[in-house]
Amino acid sequence: MAFDCAVFSGEFLVMTIEQSVDILRELVSTSLAASAPVLVTAVIIGVVMSILQSVTSIQEPSLSFIPKVTGLGIVMVITAPWILKLLMTFTIAFINRLPEAAR
């Protein structure tokens, strides 16, 4: 089964469901991989700060904000080249697959 996706020179270009599902699968896995370092860091710092606040009975909201911002900034600086390479690889592969998808 194929769906019409565009009109070019009077011909209908089609993309199969398999092609669109494959592109969507790659998009989701790339998005998860790109966001994982930041999300995991935020969760770990949040849990550690929550435990420290519970143990010390200090319930100051700004006390957990500063370590999160600092930790996330460090992780973003360290992982930025890898994330950019991952996103560029996905984008280049997607652009290279466009002619195949339009057959």
C-alpha positions, 0 to 999 in steps of 0.5 A: 500500500502506498500513499501519495506524498507529492506531485512533481512534473505531473507524476505522483511520487509515492512513499511506502508505509515501510519507508515512512515507518523506517524513517520514523523509527530512526528519528525516534531512536536518534532523538532518544540517543541525543537527549539521553545524556542530559536527561540521565544527568538531570535525573541523577543530580535530582535524586542525589540532591533530594536524598541530601536534602532529606538527610540534612532536613534542608528544604531550600529549592535553590539548593538543588537548582545550582547543582542541576544547572552546573551539571547539565551545563558540563554534560552539554559541553562535553557531549555537544560534539557527539550530539551534533555528529549524531544529528548530522549523520541522521540528517545526511542519511535522511536527505540521501534517502529522499530520492529513494522515498520518492520512487 
